[in-house]
Amino acid sequence: MPRTNHPSDSPRDQAVYWFSRECLGTLDEQTRMQRDSWLAADPENERQYRSVQASWRVADSVPEDELRAILTQSEAQPARLGRRKFAVGLTAACALMLTAGVFGPRLWAPEAQFTLVVSTEKGERNRYALPDGSLLELNTSTQARVALYPDRREVELLSGEILFTVSPDAGRPFIVQAGSSQVRVTGTRFNVRRDGSEVALAVEEGSVAFSAGSWWNRITRHLTAGFVLRHAQGEPLAVPHQENVSAITAWQRGRLVFRDTPLSQVVAELNRYLRNPLRIDDKKLALLRVAGTLPIDEPESVLQVLPQIAPVIVLYPADGGIVLAPR
C-alpha cells in the first residue's frame, strides 16, 4: 500500500501535520485546499486542530533549522520517523514560530482587567453598565460573559439577545463572539441575537464588521446604521439588507412589533417571554398574517391583547397549556 506524507491516519497526527506545515509556511495553494477539505470532512478533525493550537503554549524550544529538517525528513521518508517524534517535533516547530513573533503576542496577552457574567431569566430584561462606559441591555433568557483587557473588550454571547451601546475607543476594539460568528466595533449601538447556531445583527448607529465561517476561512461583511444581517452556522454569509431596526429593538422599550407576520412566528416570539407555552393547533390559523404591537413588560398580559390584533380566542385546556383558536 502506498504511503501518504501524513504521519498516520489518526485525526490527531494529521492535525499536527497540517498545522505545522502552515506554521512553517510550506502550504502552497493546492495543499492548502487539501488541508481545508480535511478540516471540513469531520468535526473531530477541526477539534483536534484546535487542540494542537493549545499545545503551542507548552511545546519545548527547538532550533528552527532542526525542526525544518524534521519536517523535510518526515515528508521524504515518513516510514523512518516515529509518529511520536514527528508530532512532538512539528508541534514544537509551531511553538518556535510563535516565539519568533509570528503569532507570539497572543501567547503573552495580558490578563483581563475586568470580568463579569450576566444573565436574565425567561421574561426578564436587565441592563449592565461596564467600567469603560459601555452599556449592555439584556433581553429575555440571555447569558453572556464579559472580559475587558488593556487592548480589547470582549463579550461572549452564549444565548439570547443584547442591545449594545459601546463607548468609543479606537485603541480597544469591542468584540462580540456568538458561536462561530463575530461582531467587531470601536464604538456604536447595535443588537445581537443568538438562537442556537443562528445569529442576527441589527445596527442602530455607527458601523460594524460581522465575520462568520470556519475559523481558517472567515468572511466579513460591513454594516452601517439601518442594516441587518442574519446568519446560520454552515450557511454562506448573506449580504446585509435594510430593515426597520427600531422595530427589531422595540423589545428594549417593552414592545414587540409585527408587520405582516405569520401568526405562528408571532407565537414563537411570544414564547420567549411566556412562562407557559402558547401554541396553535389549527394549521390554517398558523398561516394568518397579522400586524401590531404587543407588550412584554408583563408577558402574560399579552394574552388579553392578542384578540385585538387577530381573529383569535385564547383557550386554557386541561393539560395546562395555552391554545390560540379561530374566533
SULTAGI-V63269 format. One record per residue. RES is the residue in one letter. PHI is phi as a letter, one per 20 degrees, with the letter a starting at -180 (none if undefined). NEAR is the number of other C-alpha atoms within 12 Angstrom. Layout:
RES & PHI & NEAR
RES & PHI & NEAR
//
This chain:
M & none & 3
P & f & 7
R & e & 15
T & e & 16
N & e & 26
H & e & 35
P & f & 36
S & a & 24
D & e & 17
S & f & 18
P & g & 28
R & f & 31
D & f & 30
Q & f & 34
A & f & 36
V & f & 45
Y & g & 47
W & f & 44
F & f & 44
S & f & 41
R & f & 34
E & f & 29
C & f & 32
L & e & 32
G & m & 19
T & d & 20
L & e & 19
D & e & 14
E & f & 12
Q & f & 11
T & f & 19
R & f & 20
M & f & 17
Q & f & 17
R & f & 30
D & f & 25
S & f & 19
W & f & 27
L & f & 28
A & f & 21
A & f & 14
D & b & 15
P & g & 15
E & f & 18
N & f & 28
E & f & 28
R & f & 23
Q & f & 25
Y & f & 34
R & f & 23
S & f & 22
V & f & 33
Q & g & 31
A & f & 20
S & f & 29
W & g & 33
R & f & 25
V & d & 20
A & f & 23
D & f & 22
S & f & 24
V & c & 24
P & g & 20
E & f & 25
D & f & 16
E & f & 17
L & f & 31
R & f & 28
A & f & 21
I & f & 34
L & f & 39
T & f & 23
Q & f & 22
S & f & 31
E & f & 24
A & e & 17
Q & c & 19
P & f & 25
A & f & 19
R & e & 17
L & d & 25
G & f & 19
R & f & 25
R & f & 19
K & f & 24
F & g & 37
A & f & 36
V & f & 31
G & f & 39
L & f & 49
T & f & 45
A & f & 39
A & g & 44
C & f & 43
A & f & 37
L & f & 33
M & f & 34
L & f & 30
T & f & 26
A & f & 19
G & o & 15
V & f & 18
F & c & 20
G & g & 17
P & g & 15
R & f & 18
L & f & 22
W & d & 13
A & f & 14
P & f & 15
E & f & 16
A & f & 17
Q & e & 19
F & b & 20
T & c & 19
L & b & 22
V & d & 21
V & c & 32
S & a & 30
T & c & 27
E & e & 21
K & f & 29
G & n & 30
E & d & 28
R & c & 33
N & b & 28
R & c & 23
Y & c & 27
A & e & 19
L & e & 26
P & g & 19
D & e & 28
G & n & 17
S & f & 28
L & c & 27
L & d & 39
E & d & 35
L & e & 38
N & e & 43
T & g & 37
S & l & 29
T & d & 35
Q & c & 32
A & b & 33
R & c & 26
V & d & 33
A & b & 29
L & d & 28
Y & d & 23
P & f & 19
D & d & 22
R & a & 29
R & c & 39
E & c & 36
V & c & 39
E & d & 35
L & e & 42
L & e & 31
S & a & 33
G & n & 36
E & b & 45
I & c & 45
L & e & 41
F & e & 44
T & d & 30
V & e & 40
S & f & 26
P & f & 24
D & a & 19
A & f & 16
G & e & 15
R & c & 21
P & g & 27
F & d & 38
I & d & 34
V & d & 43
Q & d & 31
A & c & 38
G & m & 31
S & e & 31
S & d & 40
Q & c & 36
V & d & 43
R & c & 38
V & b & 37
T & d & 31
G & a & 32
T & a & 32
R & c & 36
F & b & 46
N & d & 43
V & c & 48
R & c & 45
R & c & 36
D & d & 26
G & m & 20
S & e & 23
E & e & 27
V & c & 38
A & c & 41
L & c & 50
A & c & 43
V & d & 43
E & e & 32
E & b & 26
G & m & 25
S & c & 27
V & b & 38
A & d & 34
F & d & 39
S & d & 38
A & b & 37
G & o & 26
S & g & 26
W & f & 22
W & e & 21
N & b & 19
R & e & 18
I & d & 23
T & c & 25
R & d & 29
H & d & 28
L & d & 33
T & d & 27
A & g & 27
G & n & 27
F & d & 31
V & c & 37
L & b & 38
R & c & 33
H & b & 35
A & d & 24
Q & g & 26
G & n & 19
E & d & 17
P & f & 19
L & f & 27
A & f & 25
V & e & 18
P & g & 26
H & c & 21
Q & e & 20
E & b & 22
N & e & 19
V & f & 29
S & f & 27
A & f & 25
I & f & 35
T & e & 34
A & f & 24
W & g & 36
Q & f & 29
R & d & 22
G & n & 25
R & c & 26
L & d & 31
V & d & 29
F & c & 31
R & c & 20
D & l & 18
T & d & 23
P & g & 23
L & f & 36
S & f & 29
Q & f & 25
V & f & 35
V & f & 35
A & f & 18
E & f & 29
L & f & 37
N & f & 27
R & f & 32
Y & d & 37
L & f & 29
R & f & 21
N & d & 21
P & f & 24
L & d & 33
R & b & 31
I & c & 29
D & e & 20
D & e & 17
K & f & 15
K & f & 15
L & f & 26
A & f & 26
L & e & 20
L & g & 25
R & e & 21
V & c & 27
A & b & 21
G & q & 24
T & c & 27
L & c & 35
P & e & 27
I & c & 31
D & f & 25
E & c & 21
P & g & 31
E & f & 25
S & f & 19
V & f & 29
L & f & 32
Q & e & 19
V & e & 21
L & g & 33
P & f & 22
Q & e & 18
I & d & 26
A & b & 33
P & f & 20
V & c & 24
I & c & 22
V & d & 27
L & d & 22
Y & c & 17
P & f & 13
A & f & 8
D & f & 10
G & n & 13
G & e & 19
I & c & 25
V & c & 27
L & e & 33
A & c & 27
P & f & 22
R & f & 15
//
